[in-house]
């Protein structure tokens, strides 16, 4: 069984991995590539954290806070895709 915290870290790391080489592109090229490659990763991340049951006692309060923060600020966190 995969630990949700670990899976989230891997998913976020994948987004950063895709984004790193984009620094060399123009703003327009960067945005186009982000929409094509990073948006599906970010969408999958959001979908995944929505499935995590934060009422389970095994989920730490910091992880609960991180999930709630992400879901409450999803719109702002998506700015890099616009």
N, CA, C and O of each residue as an XYZ file, in Angstrom:
328
protein
N       0.844     -1.192      0.000
C       0.000      0.000      0.000
C       0.884      1.249      0.000
O       1.843      1.340      0.766
N       0.558      2.189     -0.849
C       1.340      3.414     -0.962
C       0.875      4.451      0.056
O      -0.325      4.659      0.237
N       1.810      5.083      0.704
C       1.500      6.119      1.690
C       1.092      7.388      0.946
O       1.833      7.846      0.075
N      -0.073      7.972      1.265
C      -0.559      9.151      0.536
C       0.440     10.319      0.534
O       0.595     10.997     -0.481
N       1.109     10.552      1.654
C       2.078     11.647      1.710
C       3.194     11.434      0.688
O       3.613     12.368      0.006
N       3.660     10.204      0.595
C       4.732      9.876     -0.340
C       4.259     10.036     -1.781
O       4.972     10.586     -2.621
N       3.068      9.558     -2.055
C       2.534      9.695     -3.418
C       2.393     11.166     -3.798
O       2.695     11.543     -4.930
N       1.943     11.990     -2.874
C       1.820     13.425     -3.157
C       3.174     14.041     -3.472
O       3.300     14.847     -4.394
N       4.181     13.658     -2.706
C       5.531     14.175     -2.952
C       6.004     13.765     -4.344
O       6.574     14.579     -5.071
N       5.774     12.520     -4.712
C       6.171     12.055     -6.043
C       5.437     12.811     -7.148
O       6.029     13.149     -8.173
N       4.162     13.071     -6.940
C       3.371     13.779     -7.948
C       3.858     15.226     -8.104
O       3.974     15.731     -9.221
N       4.135     15.874     -6.997
C       4.636     17.248     -7.056
C       6.026     17.273     -7.684
O       6.335     18.165     -8.474
N       6.862     16.301     -7.337
C       8.204     16.219     -7.916
C       8.142     16.074     -9.433
O       8.973     16.636    -10.147
N       7.176     15.333     -9.918
C       7.026     15.147    -11.369
C       6.673     16.479    -12.042
O       7.170     16.778    -13.127
N       5.834     17.259    -11.410
C       5.488     18.577    -11.960
C       6.732     19.445    -12.039
O       6.973     20.091    -13.058
N       7.522     19.467    -10.976
C       8.763     20.254    -10.975
C       9.753     19.745    -12.011
O      10.445     20.535    -12.654
N       9.822     18.436    -12.175
C      10.734     17.831    -13.152
C      10.393     18.292    -14.567
O      11.287     18.599    -15.356
N       9.124     18.340    -14.880
C       8.683     18.793    -16.199
C       8.928     20.296    -16.356
O       9.258     20.763    -17.447
N       8.768     21.048    -15.270
C       8.872     22.505    -15.343
C      10.316     23.011    -15.448
O      10.562     24.041    -16.075
N      11.251     22.314    -14.852
C      12.639     22.783    -14.786
C      13.211     23.202    -16.148
O      13.740     24.309    -16.255
N      13.128     22.372    -17.184
C      13.723     22.774    -18.465
C      12.963     23.901    -19.179
O      13.465     24.454    -20.158
N      11.789     24.237    -18.712
C      10.996     25.272    -19.372
C      11.535     26.669    -19.124
O      11.134     27.614    -19.803
N      12.428     26.815    -18.172
C      12.980     28.129    -17.843
C      13.696     28.755    -19.032
O      13.845     29.975    -19.096
N      14.136     27.937    -19.963
C      14.865     28.416    -21.128
C      13.943     28.872    -22.259
O      14.416     29.447    -23.239
N      12.670     28.631    -22.142
C      11.710     28.962    -23.190
C      11.163     30.376    -23.010
O      11.298     30.980    -21.946
N      10.550     30.882    -24.062
C       9.857     32.158    -23.948
C       8.607     31.957    -23.106
O       8.185     30.823    -22.880
N       8.021     33.036    -22.648
C       6.819     32.949    -21.819
C       5.694     32.220    -22.556
O       4.972     31.420    -21.961
N       5.551     32.498    -23.841
C       4.489     31.859    -24.629
C       4.734     30.358    -24.773
O       3.815     29.553    -24.627
N       5.985     29.993    -25.060
C       6.325     28.576    -25.205
C       6.173     27.845    -23.865
O       5.706     26.707    -23.814
N       6.572     28.511    -22.797
C       6.472     27.929    -21.463
C       5.009     27.651    -21.111
O       4.678     26.577    -20.608
N       4.146     28.615    -21.376
C       2.728     28.451    -21.079
C       2.123     27.319    -21.903
O       1.364     26.503    -21.380
N       2.454     27.271    -23.171
C       1.932     26.213    -24.043
C       2.360     24.833    -23.538
O       1.549     23.909    -23.473
N       3.618     24.706    -23.187
C       4.124     23.428    -22.702
C       3.527     23.080    -21.348
O       3.213     21.919    -21.086
N       3.373     24.061    -20.504
C       2.748     23.804    -19.197
C       1.327     23.288    -19.363
O       0.915     22.353    -18.677
N       0.578     23.901    -20.276
C      -0.800     23.451    -20.494
C      -0.836     22.024    -21.033
O      -1.708     21.236    -20.667
N       0.112     21.702    -21.899
C       0.143     20.370    -22.501
C       0.654     19.296    -21.551
O       0.109     18.193    -21.507
N       1.710     19.618    -20.781
C       2.382     18.585    -19.997
C       2.133     18.674    -18.502
O       1.999     17.648    -17.835
N       2.071     19.876    -17.971
C       1.932     20.015    -16.525
C       0.490     20.054    -16.050
O       0.188     19.580    -14.955
N      -0.395     20.607    -16.848
C      -1.788     20.677    -16.419
C      -2.362     19.299    -16.143
O      -3.039     19.130    -15.128
N      -2.126     18.294    -17.001
C      -2.650     16.960    -16.677
C      -2.063     16.404    -15.373
O      -2.756     15.715    -14.625
N      -0.797     16.703    -15.104
C      -0.169     16.249    -13.854
C      -0.794     16.947    -12.656
O      -1.071     16.319    -11.634
N      -1.013     18.250    -12.789
C      -1.611     19.006    -11.698
C      -3.059     18.562    -11.468
O      -3.499     18.409    -10.329
N      -3.786     18.357    -12.559
C      -5.168     17.869    -12.445
C      -5.208     16.524    -11.715
O      -6.058     16.305    -10.852
N      -4.287     15.630    -12.066
C      -4.231     14.316    -11.421
C      -3.898     14.460     -9.936
O      -4.439     13.732     -9.104
N      -3.021     15.386     -9.610
C      -2.666     15.627     -8.213
C      -3.894     16.096     -7.424
O      -4.174     15.584     -6.340
N      -4.616     17.062     -7.970
C      -5.814     17.573     -7.291
C      -6.853     16.461     -7.143
O      -7.448     16.295     -6.079
N      -7.060     15.713     -8.207
C      -8.017     14.609     -8.138
C      -7.612     13.607     -7.062
O      -8.459     13.104     -6.324
N      -6.321     13.322     -6.974
C      -5.855     12.357     -5.979
C      -6.086     12.870     -4.563
O      -6.620     12.141     -3.727
N      -5.695     14.106     -4.278
C      -5.847     14.577     -2.896
C      -7.318     14.715     -2.493
O      -7.646     14.685     -1.307
N      -8.197     14.865     -3.482
C      -9.621     14.906     -3.174
C     -10.128     13.546     -2.701
O     -11.172     13.469     -2.054
N      -9.407     12.481     -3.014
C      -9.834     11.142     -2.618
C      -9.301     10.733     -1.245
O      -9.711      9.711     -0.695
N      -8.391     11.529     -0.700
C      -7.787     11.174      0.585
C      -8.765     11.485      1.715
O      -9.271     12.602      1.823
N      -9.018     10.497      2.539
C      -9.923     10.664      3.671
C      -9.135     11.251      4.838
O      -8.418     10.536      5.539
N      -9.277     12.549      5.037
C      -8.502     13.219      6.079
C      -9.116     13.032      7.467
O      -8.577     13.535      8.453
N     -10.223     12.325      7.551
C     -10.823     12.055      8.862
C     -10.213     10.827      9.526
O     -10.464     10.565     10.702
N      -9.420     10.081      8.782
C      -8.766      8.898      9.325
C      -7.715      9.347     10.349
O      -6.931     10.253     10.069
N      -7.695      8.724     11.525
C      -6.751      9.133     12.572
C      -5.275      9.041     12.174
O      -4.442      9.749     12.739
N      -4.947      8.187     11.219
C      -3.552      8.018     10.804
C      -3.009      9.217     10.019
O      -1.795      9.362      9.873
N      -3.886     10.060      9.522
C      -3.452     11.217      8.735
C      -3.011     12.322      9.694
O      -3.769     12.750     10.564
N      -1.777     12.771      9.514
C      -1.240     13.790     10.415
C      -1.955     15.129     10.228
O      -2.533     15.400      9.176
N      -1.901     15.942     11.252
C      -2.551     17.260     11.173
C      -1.866     18.141     10.134
O      -2.529     18.942      9.475
N      -0.552     18.008      9.979
C       0.163     18.799      8.965
C      -0.269     18.402      7.557
O      -0.424     19.255      6.683
N      -0.460     17.102      7.345
C      -0.898     16.641      6.030
C      -2.328     17.101      5.761
O      -2.652     17.515      4.647
N      -3.180     17.028      6.777
C      -4.552     17.533      6.633
C      -4.532     19.015      6.268
O      -5.253     19.456      5.372
N      -3.697     19.777      6.975
C      -3.590     21.213      6.689
C      -3.122     21.457      5.262
O      -3.634     22.343      4.579
N      -2.146     20.667      4.811
C      -1.618     20.823      3.452
C      -2.693     20.515      2.406
O      -2.820     21.225      1.407
N      -3.459     19.458      2.644
C      -4.538     19.107      1.710
C      -5.593     20.208      1.688
O      -6.009     20.657      0.620
N      -6.019     20.639      2.863
C      -7.033     21.700      2.929
C      -6.535     22.987      2.275
O      -7.280     23.647      1.551
N      -5.287     23.340      2.527
C      -4.725     24.548      1.923
C      -4.744     24.436      0.399
O      -5.170     25.356     -0.299
N      -4.278     23.300     -0.098
C      -4.218     23.101     -1.549
C      -5.611     23.183     -2.174
O      -5.798     23.851     -3.191
N      -6.567     22.518     -1.579
C      -7.921     22.525     -2.137
C      -8.578     23.905     -2.010
O      -9.318     24.328     -2.897
N      -8.306     24.595     -0.914
C      -8.883     25.933     -0.719
C      -8.225     26.997     -1.598
O      -8.813     28.051     -1.841
N      -7.017     26.727     -2.071
C      -6.283     27.701     -2.887
C      -5.976     27.159     -4.288
O      -5.047     27.617     -4.952
N      -6.749     26.206     -4.712
C      -6.501     25.574     -6.010
C      -6.453     26.598     -7.139
O      -5.580     26.536     -8.004
N      -7.373     27.517     -7.127
C      -7.415     28.524     -8.200
C      -6.107     29.311     -8.271
O      -5.551     29.515     -9.350
N      -5.628     29.746     -7.118
C      -4.384     30.507     -7.073
C      -3.187     29.638     -7.467
O      -2.264     30.115     -8.128
N      -3.202     28.383     -7.068
C      -2.103     27.481     -7.392
C      -2.054     27.156     -8.884
O      -1.008     26.766     -9.401
N      -3.173     27.313     -9.567
C      -3.225     27.058    -11.009
C      -2.736     28.239    -11.839
O      -2.707     28.147    -13.066
N      -2.360     29.319    -11.222
C      -1.942     30.515    -11.968
C      -0.789     30.230    -12.923
O      -0.711     30.848    -13.984
N       0.100     29.319    -12.575
C       1.224     29.030    -13.453
C       0.790     28.387    -14.769
O       1.586     28.266    -15.700
N      -0.473     27.978    -14.837
C      -1.020     27.372    -16.048
C      -1.793     28.374    -16.908
O      -2.406     28.002    -17.908
N      -1.757     29.641    -16.510
C      -2.525     30.666    -17.241
C      -1.620     31.697    -17.857
O      -2.097     32.628    -18.505
